[in-house]
């Protein structure tokens, strides 16, 4: 029975990796659209909002996969490892994603929050990309 669970876990973590790359690409596209919007190209506002929805769906789906996968076979070793750094960065990019979303809904009533929204989005993207790099190398 445990062998079946480990196969399911392996498959789920592969999907986690693939969706991670899709999400990273979406974040990059969202950043490009957002930077154009930031410079005053208001015709891209709907595209930015729609891309935000796509990124949120892919991001939170990707985040959910390891949470619902079967447990690993062995305990983590002591000390710092790639997996531990990946998890630390996950806390940072998760918090940044939540902040980005909260701020995005408050910009309409308080335009001064736009720079904090941008900073949160850059933090989310940077820590997300770093978490992928650390796990691959």
trRosetta pair geometry for C-beta under 8 A, 3 or more apart (Angstrom, degrees):
i j d omega theta_ij theta_ji phi_ij phi_ji
1 4 5.9 -52 -160 31 38 111
1 5 6.7 38 146 -18 66 104
2 5 5.4 -52 -152 36 39 115
2 6 6.3 39 151 -21 69 103
2 73 7.6 90 171 -108 119 95
3 6 5.7 -54 -149 35 32 111
3 7 6.6 34 151 -19 64 102
4 7 5.7 -53 -152 34 34 112
4 8 6.4 34 150 -18 65 104
5 8 5.6 -54 -150 37 33 112
5 9 6.2 37 150 -22 66 105
5 70 3.9 -179 -176 -168 100 169
5 71 7.9 3 156 45 132 61
6 9 5.3 -47 -144 35 34 117
6 10 6.3 39 154 -22 64 102
6 70 7.0 -100 -70 88 36 135
6 73 6.4 16 -99 -56 122 111
7 10 5.7 -51 -148 34 31 112
7 11 6.4 30 153 -16 63 106
8 11 5.8 -57 -150 38 31 110
8 12 6.2 30 154 -20 66 109
8 69 7.2 176 124 -152 87 79
8 70 5.7 84 81 -3 111 122
9 12 5.7 -57 -145 37 28 110
9 13 6.3 22 158 -15 65 108
9 69 4.9 97 -127 171 72 111
9 70 4.5 -91 -64 56 105 94
9 71 7.8 -64 -97 68 140 17
9 72 7.0 149 -178 -91 155 55
10 13 6.0 -59 -147 39 27 106
10 14 6.5 32 152 -22 63 104
11 14 5.7 -53 -152 32 32 114
11 15 6.6 31 151 -16 65 103
12 15 5.7 -53 -152 36 34 111
12 16 6.4 43 145 -25 64 104
12 65 5.3 176 175 -179 94 100
12 66 7.3 146 132 -86 111 45
12 68 7.5 -135 -160 88 148 80
12 69 4.2 179 95 -103 149 112
12 70 7.9 142 20 15 142 74
13 16 5.0 -42 -146 31 39 123
13 17 6.6 45 151 -21 63 97
13 65 7.3 153 -91 136 38 118
13 66 6.7 57 -101 -92 81 89
13 69 6.4 47 -52 -114 81 168
14 17 5.7 -50 -154 32 34 112
14 18 6.5 29 151 -14 66 105
15 18 5.7 -54 -145 40 34 109
15 19 6.0 30 158 -13 68 109
15 65 5.9 -159 93 -135 103 151
16 19 6.2 -57 -141 43 23 106
16 20 6.2 36 151 -32 59 107
16 62 6.0 107 -149 -160 63 73
16 65 4.2 -161 -82 91 96 141
16 66 5.7 57 -109 -46 155 89
16 69 7.8 -57 -39 -42 133 138
17 20 5.4 -53 -153 27 29 120
17 21 7.0 26 154 -16 62 98
18 21 6.0 -53 -158 32 35 107
18 22 6.7 33 147 -15 65 105
19 22 5.3 -51 -148 38 40 115
19 23 6.1 44 152 -22 69 105
19 58 6.0 -168 -173 -168 94 87
19 61 6.1 -110 -172 103 151 103
19 62 4.2 -167 115 -91 116 96
19 65 7.1 141 41 -20 142 145
20 23 5.7 -54 -147 37 28 112
20 24 6.4 32 153 -21 63 104
20 62 5.4 129 -74 -157 61 139
20 132 5.8 158 155 -100 126 116
21 24 5.5 -49 -145 33 33 113
21 25 6.5 35 154 -17 63 103
21 132 7.6 121 -79 -143 64 146
22 25 5.9 -57 -155 37 30 111
22 26 6.4 30 149 -18 64 108
22 58 5.5 -122 111 -159 107 141
22 62 7.9 -175 60 -67 96 127
23 26 5.5 -55 -148 38 34 113
23 27 6.2 37 152 -22 67 103
23 55 6.6 97 -152 -150 75 69
23 58 4.3 -174 -88 125 85 112
23 59 5.0 120 -146 -81 131 63
23 62 5.3 -73 -28 -13 147 152
23 128 7.4 -107 120 179 114 140
24 27 5.6 -50 -147 34 32 113
24 28 6.5 35 152 -21 63 103
24 128 6.5 -176 -98 130 84 115
24 129 6.3 104 -136 -92 117 76
24 132 6.4 -25 -70 -20 143 162
25 28 5.6 -52 -150 34 32 113
25 29 6.5 31 153 -15 65 104
26 29 5.7 -53 -147 39 33 110
26 30 6.1 36 152 -22 66 107
26 51 6.7 177 -170 -174 87 89
26 54 5.7 -141 -146 115 134 103
26 55 4.3 177 134 -94 120 82
26 58 5.7 122 15 48 157 146
26 59 7.9 -126 80 -45 131 89
27 30 5.5 -53 -145 37 30 115
27 31 6.3 35 153 -23 64 104
27 55 5.7 109 -75 -139 61 128
27 59 7.7 84 -64 -75 107 116
27 124 7.3 -142 -139 115 132 101
27 125 4.9 164 159 -109 128 95
27 128 6.5 140 -33 76 174 151
28 31 5.7 -52 -151 32 30 113
28 32 6.7 30 152 -18 63 103
28 125 7.5 120 -74 -145 55 126
29 32 5.7 -53 -151 34 34 111
29 33 6.4 29 154 -13 66 107
29 51 6.0 -133 113 -153 105 138
30 33 5.9 -56 -146 42 31 108
30 34 5.9 33 154 -21 65 112
30 48 7.0 95 -152 -146 73 67
30 51 4.7 179 -95 131 83 121
30 52 6.2 106 -135 -78 127 59
30 55 5.2 -18 -45 -44 148 150
30 121 7.6 -129 122 -164 115 127
31 34 5.5 -54 -140 40 29 114
31 35 6.3 31 159 -22 64 103
31 121 6.9 163 -97 145 85 119
31 122 7.7 93 -122 -91 120 67
31 125 6.1 29 -64 -79 135 161
32 35 6.0 -52 -148 32 28 108
32 36 6.8 27 152 -15 60 105
33 36 5.8 -58 -156 36 33 112
33 37 6.3 33 148 -18 67 107
33 44 5.4 -164 -166 170 89 129
33 47 5.5 -132 -150 116 139 108
33 48 4.8 -177 132 -88 117 78
33 51 5.7 122 37 27 156 157
34 37 5.4 -54 -146 38 34 113
34 38 6.1 43 151 -28 66 104
34 48 5.7 109 -82 -133 65 120
34 118 7.1 162 153 -112 126 86
34 121 6.7 -89 143 131 174 166
35 38 5.3 -46 -145 30 34 119
35 39 6.8 30 155 -16 62 102
36 39 6.1 -58 -154 35 31 106
36 41 4.6 -39 159 49 88 137
36 44 5.3 54 101 21 117 164
37 40 7.9 149 179 13 31 9
37 41 5.9 -89 -92 69 36 80
37 42 7.0 77 -143 -101 76 37
37 44 5.0 -122 -72 83 90 110
37 45 6.1 113 -128 -83 123 59
37 48 5.2 -4 -42 -53 153 152
38 114 7.5 148 -122 166 87 120
38 118 6.6 63 -101 -94 137 136
41 44 5.2 39 116 6 103 113
42 45 5.5 -2 -171 -31 63 114
44 47 4.8 -58 -162 47 70 117
44 48 5.6 77 137 -30 87 99
45 48 5.6 -55 -148 34 30 112
45 49 6.4 27 155 -16 65 106
46 49 5.7 -55 -147 39 33 110
46 50 6.1 28 156 -15 67 109
47 50 5.9 -57 -143 41 28 108
47 51 6.1 27 157 -17 65 109
48 51 5.9 -55 -142 40 26 108
48 52 6.3 35 152 -26 60 106
49 52 5.5 -52 -152 31 30 118
49 53 6.9 33 151 -20 62 99
50 53 5.7 -48 -155 29 37 112
50 54 6.7 35 149 -16 65 102
51 54 5.5 -51 -149 37 38 113
51 55 6.1 38 152 -19 69 105
52 55 5.7 -53 -143 39 30 110
52 56 6.2 32 156 -21 64 107
52 101 7.9 142 177 -105 116 78
52 104 6.7 143 -155 -153 157 166
53 56 5.8 -55 -147 36 29 112
53 57 6.4 28 156 -18 63 105
54 57 5.9 -56 -150 35 29 109
54 58 6.4 18 157 -8 65 109
55 58 6.0 -61 -144 45 29 103
55 59 5.7 30 158 -23 67 113
56 59 5.7 -54 -135 38 26 111
56 60 6.0 10 171 -5 64 111
56 97 7.6 142 -114 -178 75 113
56 101 6.8 83 -104 -92 127 126
57 60 6.7 -63 -139 44 20 96
57 61 6.0 21 160 -18 60 115
58 61 5.7 -58 -142 40 27 113
58 62 6.1 30 158 -22 64 109
59 62 5.8 -60 -152 36 26 111
59 63 6.4 22 153 -17 64 108
59 97 5.9 -176 149 -135 151 151
59 128 8.0 -64 -128 -117 109 145
60 63 5.4 -47 -141 37 37 115
60 64 6.3 43 156 -27 64 104
60 97 7.9 176 -65 141 84 148
61 64 5.8 -54 -149 30 30 112
61 65 7.1 44 153 -37 60 95
62 65 6.2 -42 -160 7 33 115
63 66 7.6 -65 -173 34 36 92
63 67 7.1 28 144 -13 66 118
63 90 7.5 139 -127 -163 96 109
63 94 6.5 108 -128 -101 145 108
64 67 5.4 -70 -157 41 43 116
64 68 6.0 14 160 -2 81 115
65 68 6.5 -79 -150 46 24 93
65 69 6.3 35 157 -42 66 106
66 69 5.4 -42 -138 14 38 120
76 81 6.7 -148 -169 29 108 143
76 83 6.5 -137 -122 86 124 135
76 84 6.9 118 177 -62 148 100
77 81 6.4 102 60 -53 97 137
80 84 5.6 -130 -147 74 53 135
80 85 6.6 54 -174 -50 98 95
81 84 4.8 97 50 7 74 101
81 85 7.2 -140 94 -1 39 86
82 85 5.9 -57 -149 39 31 108
82 86 6.1 38 151 -24 65 108
82 134 5.5 174 -152 153 81 84
82 135 5.7 126 159 -109 112 45
82 137 7.9 -179 -120 78 132 48
83 86 5.4 -53 -148 35 31 118
83 87 6.4 30 153 -18 64 104
83 135 7.3 67 -91 -113 50 91
84 87 5.7 -53 -148 36 33 110
84 88 6.4 36 151 -20 65 103
85 88 5.6 -51 -147 35 34 113
85 89 6.3 32 154 -15 66 106
85 131 7.7 -173 126 -120 76 65
85 134 4.8 -112 106 171 123 152
86 89 6.0 -58 -149 41 27 108
86 90 6.4 37 148 -30 62 105
86 131 5.0 95 -144 -161 65 86
86 134 5.5 -165 -71 91 76 115
86 135 4.8 57 -92 -67 135 105
87 90 5.2 -45 -147 26 34 120
87 91 7.0 41 153 -22 61 94
88 91 6.0 -48 -162 25 35 111
88 92 7.0 30 144 -13 63 104
89 92 5.4 -53 -153 37 42 113
89 93 6.2 28 155 -10 74 105
89 127 4.9 -178 -166 -178 88 89
89 128 7.6 160 152 -84 108 25
89 130 5.4 -146 -135 95 147 102
89 131 3.7 -170 103 -77 133 98
89 134 6.8 147 -3 24 148 142
90 93 6.2 -56 -138 44 30 99
90 94 5.8 34 160 -22 65 110
90 131 5.9 105 -60 -129 67 153
91 94 5.9 -55 -142 38 24 112
91 95 6.3 24 158 -17 61 110
92 95 6.1 -60 -150 38 26 108
92 96 6.2 22 154 -17 63 111
92 123 7.0 -113 164 163 99 101
92 127 4.1 -129 104 -153 117 160
93 96 5.4 -53 -141 41 36 114
93 97 6.2 43 156 -25 67 102
93 123 7.5 -171 -105 131 57 72
93 124 5.0 94 -151 -149 75 60
93 125 8.0 134 -129 -31 109 12
93 127 4.1 -163 -61 96 89 109
93 128 4.3 115 -133 -63 153 77
93 131 6.4 -93 -3 -7 138 137
94 97 5.8 -52 -149 32 29 111
94 98 6.6 28 153 -16 63 104
95 98 5.8 -54 -151 36 32 110
95 99 6.3 30 152 -16 66 108
96 99 5.6 -54 -144 40 33 112
96 100 6.1 40 154 -25 66 104
96 120 5.1 172 -161 -173 76 73
96 121 7.4 155 162 -86 105 17
96 123 4.2 -151 -120 99 141 103
96 124 3.5 -166 114 -68 119 79
96 127 6.4 139 8 33 145 131
97 100 5.6 -49 -145 32 31 115
97 101 6.5 28 156 -16 63 105
97 124 4.9 111 -64 -129 66 136
98 101 6.0 -59 -153 37 30 109
98 102 6.4 28 153 -18 66 108
99 102 5.7 -55 -144 37 32 110
99 103 6.0 26 160 -14 67 110
99 116 7.9 -97 162 152 111 96
99 120 4.1 -136 106 -140 111 141
99 124 7.9 -166 55 -53 95 112
100 103 6.1 -62 -146 42 24 106
100 104 6.2 32 154 -30 63 107
100 117 6.2 89 -142 -159 61 69
100 120 4.3 -170 -71 116 72 114
100 121 4.7 100 -120 -74 128 72
100 124 5.6 -49 -26 -17 139 146
101 104 5.6 -49 -145 26 30 115
101 105 7.1 22 159 -13 60 103
102 105 6.4 -67 -164 35 31 104
102 106 6.7 14 149 -10 66 115
103 106 5.6 -68 -146 43 38 107
103 107 6.5 58 156 -48 71 91
103 113 5.3 -159 -157 158 96 117
103 116 5.6 -146 -130 102 148 97
103 117 3.8 -167 122 -88 126 85
103 120 6.0 143 16 25 143 147
104 107 6.2 -32 -152 -2 31 116
104 117 5.7 115 -71 -141 60 130
105 108 7.5 -43 -179 14 39 104
106 109 6.1 -67 -165 49 57 98
106 110 5.6 -15 156 41 92 105
106 113 5.3 -1 104 65 107 169
107 110 6.8 -90 -131 71 25 60
107 111 6.3 53 -175 -113 72 43
107 113 5.3 -131 -93 77 64 104
107 114 5.4 78 -134 -79 116 74
107 117 6.0 -24 -67 -31 121 153
110 113 4.9 67 103 -11 101 111
111 114 5.9 -8 -180 -23 60 114
112 115 7.5 -37 176 18 52 99
113 116 5.1 -58 -164 43 64 113
113 117 5.9 72 138 -28 83 99
114 117 5.5 -53 -150 33 33 116
114 118 6.5 33 153 -18 65 105
115 118 5.5 -50 -148 36 35 114
115 119 6.3 37 151 -20 65 104
116 119 5.5 -49 -143 37 35 113
116 120 6.2 37 154 -19 65 104
117 120 5.9 -55 -148 37 28 110
117 121 6.3 28 152 -19 63 108
118 121 5.7 -55 -147 37 30 112
118 122 6.3 29 155 -17 65 105
119 122 5.8 -53 -146 38 30 109
119 123 6.3 32 153 -20 63 107
120 123 5.6 -54 -147 37 31 113
120 124 6.3 34 152 -21 64 104
121 124 5.6 -51 -148 34 32 113
121 125 6.4 29 155 -16 65 106
122 125 5.7 -54 -144 39 32 109
122 126 6.0 29 158 -17 66 110
123 126 5.9 -56 -140 40 27 109
123 127 6.0 16 165 -8 65 112
124 127 6.4 -63 -141 44 21 100
124 128 5.9 23 159 -21 62 115
125 128 5.7 -60 -143 38 25 112
125 129 6.2 23 160 -17 64 108
126 129 6.0 -55 -145 37 26 107
126 130 6.2 25 155 -17 63 110
127 130 5.5 -52 -142 40 33 114
127 131 6.3 38 155 -25 64 103
128 131 5.8 -52 -149 32 29 111
128 132 6.8 26 152 -15 61 104
129 132 5.8 -58 -155 36 34 109
129 133 6.3 33 150 -20 68 107
130 133 5.5 -53 -144 37 34 112
130 134 6.1 33 159 -20 68 106
131 134 6.0 -50 -141 35 29 110
131 135 6.6 23 159 -15 60 109
132 135 6.1 -62 -149 38 30 106
132 136 6.3 22 157 -15 66 114
133 136 5.9 -67 -148 40 29 107
133 137 6.1 -15 170 16 68 114
134 137 6.9 -75 -132 53 22 84
